[in-house]
Amino acid sequence: MSLQRPSQPQQKPKAQAPPVRLSSWGQRVKEHLRQHRPKEAQRLEKAGLLDQEAQRWADQARDALVDRVSQGGDPNLAQEVANRYLYLPDEQSYPNLDLYDPLMS
């Protein structure tokens, strides 16, 4: 009687995020991440999520800008808040972005 190895479970292909079309702000975030948060950018790229996350931050910047201006806020101050989403802090300053709150900076 011969022993058989148990069959290897089939690995499911990694679920890739659907392709994201980056806005100009999304492209800015992506470039900024690559330059100032290279480890984070590389991790996201490996997971197939860099474009998705860059666009998410860009969308949050747009929403912050629109919200403040539509509520009668100073457009220059609104742009400053939006920039906190577009130009995330470097990895040395904030190793974990989960702790970064653009509205509190």
C-alpha positions, -999 to +999 in steps of 0.1 A: +000+000+000+015+033-010+009+066+009-004+095-011+004+130-004-027+151+004-036+172-025-026+208-023-055+232-020-059+253-051-048+288-044-073+314-054-059+342-077-053+374-058-083+397-062-070+427-080-088+460-077-105+471-109-085+495-130-088+531-117-086+561-139-066+586-120-076+622-120-049+649-122-050+651-084-048+613-082-017+613-103-002+640-080-008+618-049+006+587-067+038+606-076+041+621-041+037+587-025+064+572-047+088+601-038+080+606-001+065+573+010+083+548-011+077+518+012+040+525+013+039+530-025+057+497-031+034+478-007+003+493-024+018+486-059+025+449-050-011+446-038-024+462-070-039+491-050-016+521-056-039+538-081-070+530-061-055+545-029-041+575-047-075+583-062-092+578-028-069+604-012-075+627-042-113+623-039-110+631-002-091+663-011-117+673-036-145+666-011-128+687+016-123+716-008-159+715-021-173+712+014-155+742+028-161+764-002-198+755-004-201+764+033-187+799+026-152+791+037-121+809+023-111+792-009-074+796+000-078+779+034-099+752+017-071+745-007-047+743+022-068+715+037-071+698+003-033+699+001-030+679+033-047+650+015-027+655-017+007+657-001+008+632+026+036+633+052+068+614+046+073+579+061+097+592+088+071+617+101+041+593+099+052+557+095+015+547+099-010+567+079-038+552+100-028+577+126-027+607+102-057+630+102-054+657+076-081+678+094-060+679+126-027+688+110 
